[in-house]
């Protein structure tokens, strides 16, 4: 094959782990006995859905007491207001002292303050009554119950009831080595890597059975710090998961796409020989003589069928892809590889050149 630089996609693979986009604790906020549990463990629940009911009897009684106290305070305010009006009506004729008027005004202020206090007590009692219905804090999947019907709960150590896991969307976490991250930045700044037209970096998930999750995710977080323990940067992507096919805690293969590398030389993997000294290829030089040439290879493409060559080859070099029964210095009859026919020799070109049909050794 004749070396010809081209633009290739840049895909990087990592190991990642899935996690819920939110894990919410469901806790009791009052003390009481659980009267009812309204869900089955593992159910899909909605935000605001009632999960537990705590015995409300004592809290309902507290509300009634608070309501009575409010009514009493309202009557005291009305009496104090009427007293102030009565004294005001006769103060001009000297039938009442200024001290009595001041005392009535003070009693009115006290009655109004007492009314505000009782109204606050009523609001608190109604709030605590509402806490007897323990609701889901978010959409998600409810976990196992920590406490069940008949258990005494409170707002302290005995308050945890269960958890709700939001898995749609679901998060994918993976680490990028600081060395690779810096190289990306350097390549982007130098124009060696360009972002695809839509400007988005997308992420694919390859499951443990080898299948690819049908929906691509988008990167939504990059940790501003480097983990000193691993020397990597945490990156997170978000994936739709309406069918809940992806599970938190699952390890998956991560493929980051969305970049392209222009002016890149690639060759088939089978054209490369590996040795302790490194990678090399056979070049067809002057007089069609085979010459070994060391190269440096980078990432792979096409599922590992092609190598990206970072050094050692230039445009126009002729690389032997098949025929490794030949030795350096051997004169060969080269046949151009026809990549449109699965990488077989182009026999029509060979025939037009007046050469005999090639075998795999050629």
N, C-alpha and C positions, 0 to 999 in steps of 0.2 A: 504494500500500500504506500501511496505517496502522502507524506505528512502535510496536512492542511489545517491551520488553526481555525477554530470555530468557537461560537458561544455555547457554553454548556451550563446546565442548571447546577447550582451548588446545594447539595443536600447533606446535612450532618445528622448522624444518628447518636442517640444517647439512651440511657436507661432512666426511666421515670417511674413515679408512683402516683396513683390517683388518690385524691382526698375530697371529702365533701366540701362544697363551697361555703357551708355554714354548719356548725354543730351547736345547737342551742340546748341548754339545760332547762328542763321543766321542773320548777321548784314550787313548793308550797310557801305562801307568804303569811299564813296564819296558823294557829294551833287548832287541831281538831282531828276527828276520826274520818278516814276515807269511807264514804258511803257508797260510791259507785265508780267503776272504771268503764269508760265508754268505748274503748278501742281494743283491737287485737294487736298484739306485738307484731311489728313488721308492716302495719297498715300504712297506706299513703294518707297523710292528713293535710288539712289546709290551715293556713294562719287564722287564728281566732276560734278554731274548732275546740269544743269542750272535750278534755281528755279525762279529767277526774272531777268528782263532786265530793266536797267535804261537808259533813253534817252541818246544815245551816241554822238549826234551831236556836242556839244561843245568840247567834249574830242577828237573826231576825228579831229576837227579843230586844237586843241592844238598839236596833233601829227604832222600835216602837217607844222605848224609853226616851231616846233622843228626840223623837218627834213630840212627845208630851212635854219635854223640857223646853222645846222651841215654842210651843203654844203658850206655856206659862210665861216665858220671857216676853212674848209678844203682848200678852195681857198687861204685864208690868209696864211695858213701854207705853201702851195706850193710857193706862192710869196716870203715869207720870206726865205725859203730854197734856192730859186734861187738867191736871193739877196746876201745871205751869200757866195754862191759858186762864184758869179761874183766878189765880193770884194776879196775873197781869191785868185782868179786867177791873180789879178793885184797888189797884195800887195808887191810882190817881186821886182817889178820895181819902186816902190815908187809912184804909181799913186793914192794911197788912204792912208789916215791916219789910225793909229791904233784906234782912237776914232770912226771913221766910221765903222770899222770892229766890234768893241765892241757893237756899237749901233744896227747893223744888227743882231748880235747874240742875243741880248736882245729882239729884236722884234720877232725873231723866237721862243724864249722861251715863250713869251707872246702869240703868235699865237697858239702854241701847247697847252698851258694852256686853252685858250679860246675854243679850239676844245674839250678838255676833258669836260669842263663845259657844252657845248652845247650837247655833247653826253649823259651826265648824265641827262640833261633836257629832251632829247628825251626818254631815258629809263623811266624816271618818268612819262612822258606823256603817253607812251605806257602802263605802269603799271596801271595808273588811267583809261585808256580806257578799260583795261581788267576787272577792277572792275565794269564796267557797266553790266557785267554778274555775278550775285550773285549765287554762286554754293553751293551745299550741302557739308558740311565739313566731312560727314561720311555716311555710309549706315544706314538706319533706316526708321522710320515712321515720316513723316512731320506733324507737328501739325497745329493748326489754324493760319491763317495769321493775323499779327498785322496791317499791312498796305497793301493796295491794289493798283490796277492800278490808276494812277493819283495823288497819294500821293507824297508829297515832303519829301524826306529822306535826311539824312546826316550821318556823322560819329560820331555824338554825341547822344543827347537825342532821336532823331528821327531815330536812326539807327537800332533798333531791328525790324526784319521783321517776324521771326517765329522761331520755334525750331525743331530740328530733334532728335528723340528718338531712340537710338539703343537698340533693344530688343532681338537680337540674336547674342551673348548669352545674357541672362538676369540674374540679380543678385538677390539673396535671402539673406536678412539680418535677423538675430535673435540674441537674447541675452542669454548668459549662466551666471547663477548666480556665483559670485566669490566663494561661498561656494562649489557649485557643481564642479566648475573648479578645485579647490584645491583638492577635493576628488578624481577626475579623475587622477590628477597628482600623488597623493599619491598611488592610487591603481595600476597605471601603474608601478611606481617605485618598489612597493612591489611584482609585478607579479600577483596581484589579477585580473588585466585586461591585456589581451594581444591583440596585433593587429593581424587581420586576415592575411592570407598568402600573399595577394597582397600588404599589407602594406598601403592600402589606406582607408581613412575615407570618406565614401560616405553619401550623404544626399538625402532623399526622400521628395517629396512634396505630401501632401494629400489635395486635393482641397475641396472646401466648400460643394460640392455634395457628398463627401465621397470617391470619386474615387482617385486612386493614379496616379500621373503623370508618364507616362511610362518610362521616361529617368531619371536616377539618376544623381545628380550633384556632384561636387567635391568642397571641401572647398579650397578657394584660399586666404583667409585673416583672420587674427585674430588680433584684436586691441591690441596694447601693453599696453593700459591703461584701468582702470576700470572706468565706468561712475559713478561719485559720486552721481548722482541723483537716479539711479536705483540699484547701487551695482552690475551691470552685465558687462560682457565683450561682445563686439560686435563681432560676427562671420559672415563671408560672404561666400556664396557658389555660384558657377556659373553653369547655366543650359543651354543646347542647347534649342533653341526655334524657330526653322525654320518655324513652322506652326503658330507661334504667338498666341498660345493657352494661354500662360501666359501673364498677363497684369500688368504693373507697378501700384503700389498702392494696389494690391490685398493682403488681409490677408489669409494666409494658415497655415496649420499644418505642422510642420517640424519634420522629424524623422531622427536622426543621427544614422548611423549604421557603421559597420566595426571593432567592437571590440568583444572579447569573454571573458567570465568569467569562468575559470576552477574551478573544485571542488565545484560546486554550488548545493545547495539543493533547490529543487522546489517541491511544492505540489499544488494540485488543489485548486482553490479559494473556492470551496464549502466545503472543509475540514476545513476551518478556521472560527472560531466564533469570532465576534467582540463585545466588550463591553467597557464601560467607562474605565475599567482597562487595556484595550489593547486587542491584538489578542491572541488566544489560539487554541489548537487542542486537540483531544482525542487520547491518546496513549493506545494501547493494551499491557498491561504489563503482569507480571507473572500470570499464571492461566487464561489468556485471560480476565483479568479484565480491565475495562476502567478507565483511569486516565487522568485528565485534565493537560495540560502543557502549560504555557505561552510561546509565541514565539515572535520574532521580524521579521516583514516582510518588504521587500524593494520594488523594482520595480515589475511590472507585465510582464508576457510573454503571447504569444498566444492570443493577443487581449484582455487581461485582464482575461483569464481563469486560469492562474497560478500565484502564488506568489513566489517570490524569498525569501527564509528564511535566514536571516542574523545571527540569533542566536536562540537557544532553541531546535534544533534537531540535531541528529548525525546519521551517517551511521548505518543502521540496525534497527533504530526505526520503529515501526509499527504504522502507523497513520490511524485512522478511517476516511474514505472518505464519506461513506453513513451510515445511521442508527442512526440519531441523536435523535430518540425517546428514546434511551437508556440513562441512567443516570450514573454518576461516580460510580464506584464500581460494576456495572453490569457485570456479566460474559456473554460473547458473543461467538458465533461460527464464527470466522473470515473467510472471503473468499477473496482471493487475487484478486485485481483489474486487469482486462485484458485491458490494454490501447490500445491494437491493435484492440479491438472490441468496441471502442468508450467509454471506461471507464466503462464497465459492469462487474459484478462479473464473475470470471472464474469458471463456473459450472463443467467443466470437472475435475478441480483440486479438487473441493469440493466433487464430486462424488468419486474420487479416495481415498479421505480421509475418506469416509464412512459417510459423514455428509448429512443431509437432504438439499434439494434445498433451497437457500436463497431468502428471499424477500428483498425489498428495506430497510425495517426496520433493517435487519441484517447487 
